[in-house]
C-alpha cells in the first residue's frame, strides 16, 4: 500500500485530478493541495489526500 501511494502521488496533477473526490457520490478519491481549510484563519491546507472506504450496500446501515 505504501508503494502504491508513493506512485500515485508522483503522478502529474492532471492525472490525479481525473480522480477527484468531489466527482464521487461517496466523496472518495483525490483531494488536491489547498482544497481544504481546517485552520480557523481560513488559510488552506497544503496537503494532498486520497480518500478511500469500504463499499456498503445502500440500506444496510442502521438509522
C-alpha positions in Angstrom: 0.0 0.0 0.0 2.8 2.4 0.8 4.4 1.9 -2.6 1.1 2.3 -4.3 0.6 5.7 -2.5 4.1 6.8 -3.4 3.4 6.0 -7.1 0.1 7.7 -7.1 1.3 11.0 -5.6 4.2 11.1 -8.1 1.7 11.2 -10.9 1.2 14.5 -12.8 -1.5 16.7 -11.3 -3.7 16.4 -14.5 -3.8 12.6 -14.0 -4.7 12.9 -10.2 -7.4 15.4 -11.0 -9.3 12.8 -13.0 -10.0 11.0 -9.7 -11.4 14.0 -7.7 -13.3 13.0 -4.6 -15.9 15.7 -5.4 -16.9 13.6 -8.5 -17.7 10.6 -6.4 -21.1 10.3 -4.6 -19.3 9.0 -1.5 -16.6 11.7 -1.6 -13.9 9.2 -2.2 -10.9 9.9 -4.3 -8.2 12.6 -4.7 -8.2 15.8 -2.8 -5.6 18.3 -4.1 -3.5 20.7 -2.0 -5.2 23.9 -0.9 -8.7 22.4 -1.3 -9.5 22.2 2.4 -9.1 24.9 5.1 -9.4 23.4 8.5 -7.5 26.4 10.1 -9.9 29.0 11.6 -7.8 31.7 9.9 -9.0 30.4 6.6 -5.6 29.5 5.3 -5.9 26.4 3.0 -4.1 23.2 3.9 -1.0 22.3 1.9 -1.6 18.6 2.0 -2.9 16.3 -0.8 -5.1 13.4 0.1 -6.8 10.3 -1.3 -9.9 9.2 0.5 -10.9 5.5 0.4 -13.6 3.5 2.1 -15.4 0.2 2.1 -18.4 -0.2 -0.2 -21.5 -0.7 1.8 -24.8 -1.5 0.1 -27.5 1.2 0.4 -29.9 0.5 3.2 -27.5 -1.9 5.0 -26.6 0.5 7.8 -29.0 1.2 10.8 -30.6 4.6 11.0 
